[in-house]
């Protein structure tokens, strides 16, 4: 995963869990500790939650 996330543009993709990298443009909603993309529910790990939400707020200013 480290190799993959390193090749993706950081302003468009985030690793939100050990097993998940998400495209910001495809996120439908954020609910507590989860992201929804279509019908998929993707967990946001506790260790990545603060960083992800801080970055998310910056992207949506």
DRENTIMAR-451405 format. One record per residue: x, y, z of N, C-alpha, C in turn; residue number from 1; residue in three letters. Coordinates in pm, 1 decimal. Layout:
> nc1; nc2; nc3; cac1; cac2; cac3; cc1; cc2; cc3; resi; resn
> X; Y; Z; X; Y; Z; X; Y; Z; NUM; ALA
...
END
This chain:
> nc1; nc2; nc3; cac1; cac2; cac3; cc1; cc2; cc3; resi; resn
> 81.6; -118.7; 0.0; 0.0; 0.0; 0.0; 86.3; 125.6; 0.0; 1; UNK
> 197.0; 125.0; 73.9; 283.8; 242.3; 79.2; 331.3; 281.0; -60.0; 2; UNK
> 366.1; 182.1; -138.1; 414.1; 208.1; -273.9; 303.0; 268.5; -360.1; 3; UNK
> 184.4; 217.6; -347.1; 70.6; 266.6; -426.9; 35.0; 409.3; -387.6; 4; UNK
> 16.6; 435.5; -257.4; -23.4; 569.2; -213.2; 84.5; 671.6; -248.2; 5; UNK
> 208.9; 630.0; -250.5; 318.2; 719.4; -287.1; 314.6; 761.5; -433.1; 6; UNK
> 249.1; 684.7; -517.1; 240.3; 714.7; -659.6; 116.0; 796.4; -695.8; 7; UNK
> 23.9; 810.2; -601.6; -100.8; 881.5; -627.9; -90.4; 1026.4; -580.1; 8; UNK
> -159.9; 1118.6; -647.7; -157.3; 1258.3; -603.8; -224.0; 1274.4; -466.7; 9; UNK
> -151.3; 1329.9; -370.8; -200.1; 1343.3; -233.5; -320.7; 1435.1; -221.8; 10; UNK
> -339.3; 1523.6; -319.1; -454.2; 1613.0; -312.4; -581.9; 1546.9; -365.1; 11; UNK
> -570.3; 1423.5; -414.7; -687.6; 1353.4; -468.4; -713.9; 1216.8; -406.3; 12; UNK
> -616.8; 1164.2; -331.3; -631.1; 1030.8; -272.3; -581.4; 1030.2; -128.1; 13; UNK
> -644.3; 948.3; -44.8; -601.8; 931.3; 94.7; -611.2; 785.7; 134.1; 14; UNK
> -514.8; 742.3; 213.4; -525.4; 609.9; 273.3; -596.7; 630.2; 405.7; 15; UNK
> -716.9; 578.4; 416.9; -800.0; 599.8; 535.3; -801.2; 479.9; 629.4; 16; UNK
> -741.0; 372.0; 584.2; -738.5; 247.8; 661.6; -623.3; 166.2; 605.3; 17; UNK
> -574.6; 72.3; 680.4; -464.4; -11.5; 634.3; -494.1; -75.1; 498.9; 18; UNK
> -620.4; -108.2; 475.6; -660.3; -178.0; 354.0; -731.9; -92.4; 250.4; 19; UNK
> -745.8; 39.6; 275.2; -825.1; 122.5; 184.0; -758.0; 254.4; 148.4; 20; UNK
> -755.0; 281.4; 19.5; -717.7; 411.9; -33.6; -841.6; 461.7; -107.0; 21; UNK
> -880.8; 586.8; -81.7; -1001.1; 639.9; -145.8; -968.7; 762.6; -231.1; 22; UNK
> -1045.7; 777.6; -337.0; -1039.5; 895.9; -421.5; -1134.9; 998.9; -363.6; 23; UNK
> -1085.8; 1118.7; -339.0; -1169.0; 1223.7; -279.3; -1288.7; 1258.0; -366.3; 24; UNK
> -1273.9; 1249.8; -495.7; -1382.9; 1288.2; -585.9; -1497.9; 1188.2; -585.8; 25; UNK
> -1475.9; 1069.2; -533.3; -1580.6; 967.3; -532.7; -1650.3; 951.8; -398.0; 26; UNK
> -1607.1; 1025.9; -297.3; -1669.0; 1015.4; -164.7; -1808.2; 1077.1; -169.5; 27; UNK
> -1907.6; 998.3; -133.4; -2045.9; 1046.5; -129.7; -2080.1; 1108.1; 5.0; 28; UNK
> -2031.3; 1047.4; 113.4; -2058.6; 1103.5; 245.7; -1956.3; 1054.7; 347.5; 29; UNK
> -1946.0; 1132.9; 454.9; -1861.9; 1098.5; 569.2; -1953.5; 1088.7; 689.4; 30; UNK
> -1952.6; 974.9; 754.1; -2037.5; 953.2; 870.6; -1952.0; 893.6; 981.7; 31; UNK
> -1925.4; 973.3; 1082.1; -1843.4; 931.9; 1196.3; -1712.1; 869.4; 1153.5; 32; UNK
> -1703.7; 737.8; 1159.4; -1579.9; 667.2; 1127.8; -1586.1; 594.3; 994.6; 33; UNK
> -1676.7; 638.2; 906.2; -1694.9; 569.9; 779.0; -1708.7; 667.9; 663.3; 34; UNK
> -1671.3; 620.0; 547.8; -1690.2; 692.0; 422.0; -1784.1; 607.1; 338.6; 35; UNK
> -1874.9; 670.2; 267.7; -1955.0; 593.5; 172.4; -1919.2; 638.1; 31.2; 36; UNK
> -1903.4; 538.7; -52.9; -1880.8; 558.5; -195.8; -1979.4; 464.0; -263.6; 37; UNK
> -2083.6; 522.1; -319.7; -2191.0; 438.6; -373.6; -2253.2; 359.5; -260.6; 38; UNK
> -2257.2; 228.9; -275.3; -2313.6; 144.3; -169.8; -2206.8; 87.9; -76.9; 39; UNK
> -2080.0; 117.6; -105.1; -1969.9; 67.6; -22.3; -1952.3; 154.8; 101.9; 40; UNK
> -1931.9; 91.0; 215.0; -1902.9; 160.2; 340.4; -1758.9; 126.1; 377.2; 41; UNK
> -1676.9; 229.8; 385.0; -1533.0; 212.3; 407.5; -1497.8; 268.9; 544.3; 42; UNK
> -1435.3; 188.9; 629.8; -1399.0; 237.9; 762.7; -1281.4; 335.5; 756.3; 43; UNK
> -1282.4; 431.1; 848.4; -1167.4; 520.2; 866.8; -1102.4; 475.3; 996.8; 44; UNK
> -976.3; 436.3; 991.0; -911.1; 385.5; 1111.7; -889.9; 497.7; 1212.2; 45; UNK
> -888.9; 461.0; 1337.7; -869.4; 556.9; 1445.5; -737.8; 631.2; 1429.3; 46; UNK
> -633.2; 561.4; 1388.1; -501.6; 624.0; 1374.9; -492.4; 721.6; 1257.6; 47; UNK
> -582.5; 712.2; 1159.7; -579.7; 800.8; 1042.9; -692.4; 905.0; 1042.9; 48; UNK
> -783.2; 893.5; 1137.7; -903.0; 977.1; 1139.2; -871.1; 1126.5; 1151.0; 49; UNK
> -791.2; 1165.4; 1248.4; -760.8; 1306.8; 1269.0; -693.1; 1366.6; 1146.5; 50; UNK
> -594.2; 1298.8; 1093.3; -523.3; 1348.0; 975.1; -616.7; 1360.5; 856.8; 51; UNK
> -700.0; 1259.1; 834.2; -791.2; 1262.5; 721.0; -889.4; 1378.1; 731.9; 52; UNK
> -953.2; 1394.6; 847.8; -1052.9; 1500.7; 862.3; -990.4; 1640.0; 855.8; 53; UNK
> -868.7; 1655.8; 905.9; -798.3; 1783.7; 894.5; -773.1; 1816.1; 747.8; 54; UNK
> -725.7; 1718.6; 672.6; -699.9; 1738.6; 529.8; -831.1; 1761.6; 454.8; 55; UNK
> -935.0; 1688.5; 490.5; -1065.1; 1702.0; 424.4; -1117.4; 1845.2; 439.1; 56; UNK
> -1105.4; 1901.6; 558.0; -1150.3; 2039.5; 580.9; -1071.4; 2138.0; 494.5; 57; UNK
> -942.0; 2116.3; 480.9; -858.8; 2204.0; 398.5; -899.4; 2194.7; 251.3; 58; UNK
> -930.9; 2076.6; 203.2; -969.4; 2058.1; 61.7; -1101.9; 2125.1; 30.4; 59; UNK
> -1185.4; 2139.9; 132.1; -1320.2; 2194.4; 109.1; -1337.9; 2338.2; 157.8; 60; UNK
> -1230.8; 2411.9; 161.0; -1239.7; 2554.3; 196.8; -1267.6; 2635.1; 75.6; 61; UNK
END
